[in-house]
Each structure stands twice: as C-alpha cells, then as structure tokens.
Amino acid sequence: MKKVLVTGASGFIGTHTLPLLLQLGYEVHAVSFKEKHENSNGINWYQANLKDRSEVKRLIAEIRPTHLLHLAWCAEPGKFWSDPENIRWAQAGLELLQAFQLQGGKRVVTAGTCAEYSWKEELCLESTTPVKPATLYGNCKQTLQMNTDSFCKETQLSYCWGRIFFVYGPHEHPARLVPSVIRSLLEKEPAECSHGKQNRDLLYVEDVASGFVSLLESDITGIVNIGSGKGVMLRNVIETIGNKIGCPELIRLGAIPSPADDPATLVADTNRLRQETGWTPRFNLDTGLDQTIQWWKSML
C-alpha cells in the first residue's frame, strides 16, 4: 500500500491534490496547521505544527508514510517575500525530510518556486537558467532545495523538486491578481491594476496539483518546472475576465504601480515535466478562468 503524507493539505494547491491521490490508490494522510478537519472521503486528517520538531517526529512515526508531498510554507500575499518565517520553514523542511527517511520513507516531492531563478532570463530551464533568488522567500526555498539534494543523495532517498510558476483558480487568496479582479467586477466595483504588460506563465491550480501528483508517481529526480510553458500578457488575462463577467469598463489598467524590479517576461520550459512523466494540462486559460469565475460567484 502506498501511503502518502501531504503537508499544506488544506492550502490552495494541496486541496486539489487529495482527490487525485485517492484515485491513484494512495492511503492519504493530510496535515493542516490552522484548521482541524474531520476524517472524511477517505482522507485521514491531522493538525500539527510542522515547525515543531517533536510534533513532526510524532506525526511521521504514527503514519510511517512511504511517500511525502511537501507543499506547506508561508504564503501570505504582500508578506511572504520577506517574511522571517521563511527561514524557519527552510529548517523545518529538512527536519521533516530527515524524520521521513528515518521512518522508512521512499519518495518525496517538494514545492519549490520560480523565485529561485534569476529573473533576468525570460525562459527558465532547469539545467541552464542561473539560480539567483532576489528575495528571502526565494533564497530559503533554494536553501532547502540544496539541502534536500545533498541529504537525498547521501541516503539514497528518491526526491523531486517541483518549481511552481504562477497559479490561479478556486481557493486562491482574494488579494492576488486574478481573484481581486474577479471579486471587484462581480461586486460592480473598479478593478485597479498595474499596466498589465508583464508576460507570465499561468497554470490552473488543478493542473498544478496534477503536475505534483505526476512527479510523485514517477521516478524522475531533481528539479522540474511546473507551469503551462506559455506566456500570456497579464492585461489580456484581466481584459478576458472583464469580458466574461460583462463589465470591462470597470477595469483600471495603470491605476497602481508595478514593482520597479518586476521582470517583463517569466515563463517556464516544461519539456522535462511533459516528456518524462507524460503530464499534460487539462485546462487552458479560457476554461480555467471560467471555472474560477464560477467558483467566486458561488462564494460571494
């Protein structure tokens, strides 16, 4: 029996991995810090502080998972880039990995970020794009990646590091771009945005989740980008939302400044994910935005 522990299981991406893992026959164990969940639909829920080493040891010893999908991290919009908690999460990730290996764990997949790359490169390739994080968040993710790589080579533990690009969809934090525009327009209020000329790699959250599950199921090791492999100008995304909701006149492009160091283009090369796992996304931008808008309509 494959037994997986999912951290950050009640989070934006984690929520969408659980049904996929069940469908593949995993015994699914999910951990959340803030919320207490009742066991349901085949999911075994736990509440634990993953930054507490003793809690982590107890959790792993109780479950003895064969697989680990580590998604938990600090991610509050406007705060996570420079949050000192990033440092503790980098330490906690290694402690979790060590506990997992000591209890007989076989395969781990961890969430990395495109913020580990140098953002002076428009197309990010795992093997050639320089790693040069410009934020505390990116630095701490990169620190954990290097420690994970060294530890797994030393212990012969199978690991993969999935570098996420830009995600949107149901359950996203309301302060982020796509939900903030949707919510404003649904409430018939102006949607104030930057110029929107940034070119970004956007992937619907269910496809991000399936990408991680594909990595967990495979024997691919090392770093793998998780993205659409295509760039889209953010103003096109914003205007598409406006047209779908029926009030494009409420969009205010250029109303707020963009960061001075905001890269013009940031896109993932996804050949490794597609070719070595056979993964393909189920949603394009049009269908993904439809799903997201419908979800927010149900929430407001």
Buried (B, 14 or more C-beta within 10 A) or exposed (E): EBBBBBBBBBBBBBBBBBBBBBEBEBBBBBBBBEEEBEEEEEBBBBBBBBBBBEBBBBBBEEBEBBBBBBBBBBBEEEEBBEBEBBEBBBBBBBBBBBBBBEBEBBBBBBBBBBBBBBBEBEBBBBEEBEBBBBBBBBBBBBBBBBBBBEBBEEEEBBBBBBBBBBBBBBBBEEEBBBBBBBBBBBEEEEBBBBBBBBBBBBBBBBBBBBBBBBBBBBEBBEBBBBBBBBBBBBBEBBBBBBEBBEBBEBBBBEEEEBEEEEBEBBBBBBEBBBEBBEBEBEBEBEEBBEBBBEBBEEEE
